[in-house]
Amino acid sequence: MPPELSSRGAFFCPMNKPEPKPSRWDKLGESILTRTRIFDLRTAHYRHPVRNAERDFYVVHSPDWVNVIALTPDHQLVLVRQFRFGVDDFSIEIPGGVMDLGEEPVAAGLRELREETGYAGQNARIIGRVHSNPAILSNACHFVFVELAVRSEALQWDTDEEIEVVTAPVDEVFAMAHSRQITHSLVLDALFYFWPYWLEIKKG
Amino acid sequence: MPPELSSRGAFFCPMNKPEPKPSRWDKLGESILTRTRIFDLRTAHYRHPVRNAERDFYVVHSPDWVNVIALTPDHQLVLVRQFRFGVDDFSIEIPGGVMDLGEEPVAAGLRELREETGYAGQNARIIGRVHSNPAILSNACHFVFVELAVRSEALQWDTDEEIEVVTAPVDEVFAMAHSRQITHSLVLDALFYFWPYWLEIKKG
């Protein structure tokens, strides 16, 4: 289990010459510039509360995403290898995808795991959550950990999905991340959150 | 230093019922839908080599980014707190930004560190690199590690930048990430890559 972490807020060490605190900009409105199948590009109109400057900023809006750490009974992780259009190349990742409207992250994670890989498991729970990119993306990515994952279901790929389902021992997956065979930022985040769980599991 | 990692390719455990391998789609062309100050939204036109289907996919193009792990002589990390328009809220991050055209990642990291925080350091080197999001973003984010970072330079914020510069002990920063006070996906990636270096540094 992850270490007990203090939530005390007094972690900041004041600098010798403190700058003024950053202001919270006021969002006055936003409009959709372009809609695509998987995200909207919007302009958000903001006013700075002190300087009174008004500016437009660009934001990519998408539903939240979910990524799944699925651990098999023999301590391998379920991986997927796909062609990815963003990088025009193949990418080795963990199962995941876009959450449906109103869907809870754990349910979405189990659904994506089942549809993409045919695996189902037990004791599914959230182990982390990030903002995909606070500067330009509005959404979050949730990380679900599933144990005792076994292949038991039929695949249900989306249109244009072609997925190679593979497994690898957990320590090998961490090595793949450190050696840059795995390069997806969100997969490394999942491994970051999974690390303390894995240390406990290895201890037995 | 990070563990010696094998680069053997035979990590895949074949499944009982292997699916056909995913195909590499052929990119036939792309066009810019929308240009913003920080990225372009493009449509890329692809053909599947086997099914002969043609489809448009949306890709956000941006220059590469760089993020910096700056370690002070007393083993604190330099952090920045900013208002972020993507999430319409404040975010605690490490220094970083967009690389200039033709700029090398280490130079870009040192420049962003200096401009955003006034810190300069020594022994700067790359410790990792991710794809920001292989599905929809074309770019990479490079991670630079700088040691003996001290505040010695004047700040040079971009227009609309207001940055609170803070430091915190390294283990506290890891705890902030696990307790979700730090939520930026790329900052967690930086900490993922930094972990084996930190273990060595702590050993002395």
Boltz contact constraints between the chains, C-beta under 6 A:
constraints:
  - contact:
      token1: [A, 2]
      token2: [B, 178]
      max_distance: 6.0
  - contact:
      token1: [A, 5]
      token2: [B, 175]
      max_distance: 6.0
  - contact:
      token1: [A, 5]
      token2: [B, 178]
      max_distance: 6.0
  - contact:
      token1: [A, 5]
      token2: [B, 179]
      max_distance: 6.0
  - contact:
      token1: [A, 11]
      token2: [B, 168]
      max_distance: 6.0
  - contact:
      token1: [A, 11]
      token2: [B, 172]
      max_distance: 6.0
  - contact:
      token1: [A, 12]
      token2: [B, 166]
      max_distance: 6.0
  - contact:
      token1: [A, 13]
      token2: [B, 167]
      max_distance: 6.0
  - contact:
      token1: [A, 21]
      token2: [B, 164]
      max_distance: 6.0
  - contact:
      token1: [A, 22]
      token2: [B, 82]
      max_distance: 6.0
  - contact:
      token1: [A, 22]
      token2: [B, 83]
      max_distance: 6.0
  - contact:
      token1: [A, 22]
      token2: [B, 162]
      max_distance: 6.0
  - contact:
      token1: [A, 22]
      token2: [B, 164]
      max_distance: 6.0
  - contact:
      token1: [A, 24]
      token2: [B, 83]
      max_distance: 6.0
  - contact:
      token1: [A, 25]
      token2: [B, 83]
      max_distance: 6.0
  - contact:
      token1: [A, 27]
      token2: [B, 88]
      max_distance: 6.0
  - contact:
      token1: [A, 33]
      token2: [B, 34]
      max_distance: 6.0
  - contact:
      token1: [A, 34]
      token2: [B, 33]
      max_distance: 6.0
  - contact:
      token1: [A, 34]
      token2: [B, 34]
      max_distance: 6.0
  - contact:
      token1: [A, 34]
      token2: [B, 41]
      max_distance: 6.0
  - contact:
      token1: [A, 36]
      token2: [B, 58]
      max_distance: 6.0
  - contact:
      token1: [A, 41]
      token2: [B, 34]
      max_distance: 6.0
  - contact:
      token1: [A, 41]
      token2: [B, 41]
      max_distance: 6.0
  - contact:
      token1: [A, 57]
      token2: [B, 85]
      max_distance: 6.0
  - contact:
      token1: [A, 58]
      token2: [B, 36]
      max_distance: 6.0
  - contact:
      token1: [A, 59]
      token2: [B, 86]
      max_distance: 6.0
  - contact:
      token1: [A, 82]
      token2: [B, 22]
      max_distance: 6.0
  - contact:
      token1: [A, 83]
      token2: [B, 22]
      max_distance: 6.0
  - contact:
      token1: [A, 83]
      token2: [B, 24]
      max_distance: 6.0
  - contact:
      token1: [A, 83]
      token2: [B, 25]
      max_distance: 6.0
  - contact:
      token1: [A, 84]
      token2: [B, 134]
      max_distance: 6.0
  - contact:
      token1: [A, 84]
      token2: [B, 135]
      max_distance: 6.0
  - contact:
      token1: [A, 85]
      token2: [B, 57]
      max_distance: 6.0
  - contact:
      token1: [A, 86]
      token2: [B, 59]
      max_distance: 6.0
  - contact:
      token1: [A, 86]
      token2: [B, 134]
      max_distance: 6.0
  - contact:
      token1: [A, 86]
      token2: [B, 135]
      max_distance: 6.0
  - contact:
      token1: [A, 86]
      token2: [B, 136]
      max_distance: 6.0
  - contact:
      token1: [A, 86]
      token2: [B, 137]
      max_distance: 6.0
  - contact:
      token1: [A, 86]
      token2: [B, 138]
      max_distance: 6.0
  - contact:
      token1: [A, 87]
      token2: [B, 131]
      max_distance: 6.0
  - contact:
      token1: [A, 87]
      token2: [B, 134]
      max_distance: 6.0
  - contact:
      token1: [A, 88]
      token2: [B, 27]
      max_distance: 6.0
  - contact:
      token1: [A, 91]
      token2: [B, 134]
      max_distance: 6.0
  - contact:
      token1: [A, 130]
      token2: [B, 183]
      max_distance: 6.0
  - contact:
      token1: [A, 130]
      token2: [B, 185]
      max_distance: 6.0
  - contact:
      token1: [A, 131]
      token2: [B, 87]
      max_distance: 6.0
  - contact:
      token1: [A, 131]
      token2: [B, 183]
      max_distance: 6.0
  - contact:
      token1: [A, 131]
      token2: [B, 184]
      max_distance: 6.0
  - contact:
      token1: [A, 132]
      token2: [B, 185]
      max_distance: 6.0
  - contact:
      token1: [A, 134]
      token2: [B, 84]
      max_distance: 6.0
  - contact:
      token1: [A, 134]
      token2: [B, 86]
      max_distance: 6.0
  - contact:
      token1: [A, 134]
      token2: [B, 87]
      max_distance: 6.0
  - contact:
      token1: [A, 134]
      token2: [B, 91]
      max_distance: 6.0
  - contact:
      token1: [A, 134]
      token2: [B, 184]
      max_distance: 6.0
  - contact:
      token1: [A, 135]
      token2: [B, 84]
      max_distance: 6.0
  - contact:
      token1: [A, 135]
      token2: [B, 86]
      max_distance: 6.0
  - contact:
      token1: [A, 136]
      token2: [B, 86]
      max_distance: 6.0
  - contact:
      token1: [A, 137]
      token2: [B, 86]
      max_distance: 6.0
  - contact:
      token1: [A, 138]
      token2: [B, 86]
      max_distance: 6.0
  - contact:
      token1: [A, 162]
      token2: [B, 22]
      max_distance: 6.0
  - contact:
      token1: [A, 164]
      token2: [B, 21]
      max_distance: 6.0
  - contact:
      token1: [A, 164]
      token2: [B, 22]
      max_distance: 6.0
  - contact:
      token1: [A, 166]
      token2: [B, 12]
      max_distance: 6.0
  - contact:
      token1: [A, 167]
      token2: [B, 13]
      max_distance: 6.0
  - contact:
      token1: [A, 168]
      token2: [B, 11]
      max_distance: 6.0
  - contact:
      token1: [A, 172]
      token2: [B, 11]
      max_distance: 6.0
  - contact:
      token1: [A, 175]
      token2: [B, 5]
      max_distance: 6.0
  - contact:
      token1: [A, 178]
      token2: [B, 2]
      max_distance: 6.0
  - contact:
      token1: [A, 178]
      token2: [B, 5]
      max_distance: 6.0
  - contact:
      token1: [A, 179]
      token2: [B, 5]
      max_distance: 6.0
  - contact:
      token1: [A, 179]
      token2: [B, 7]
      max_distance: 6.0
  - contact:
      token1: [A, 183]
      token2: [B, 130]
      max_distance: 6.0
  - contact:
      token1: [A, 183]
      token2: [B, 131]
      max_distance: 6.0
  - contact:
      token1: [A, 184]
      token2: [B, 131]
      max_distance: 6.0
  - contact:
      token1: [A, 184]
      token2: [B, 134]
      max_distance: 6.0
  - contact:
      token1: [A, 185]
      token2: [B, 130]
      max_distance: 6.0
  - contact:
      token1: [A, 185]
      token2: [B, 132]
      max_distance: 6.0
  - contact:
      token1: [A, 185]
      token2: [B, 185]
      max_distance: 6.0
  - contact:
      token1: [A, 185]
      token2: [B, 186]
      max_distance: 6.0
  - contact:
      token1: [A, 185]
      token2: [B, 189]
      max_distance: 6.0
  - contact:
      token1: [A, 186]
      token2: [B, 185]
      max_distance: 6.0
  - contact:
      token1: [A, 188]
      token2: [B, 189]
      max_distance: 6.0
  - contact:
      token1: [A, 188]
      token2: [B, 192]
      max_distance: 6.0
  - contact:
      token1: [A, 189]
      token2: [B, 185]
      max_distance: 6.0
  - contact:
      token1: [A, 189]
      token2: [B, 188]
      max_distance: 6.0
  - contact:
      token1: [A, 192]
      token2: [B, 188]
      max_distance: 6.0
  - contact:
      token1: [A, 192]
      token2: [B, 192]
      max_distance: 6.0
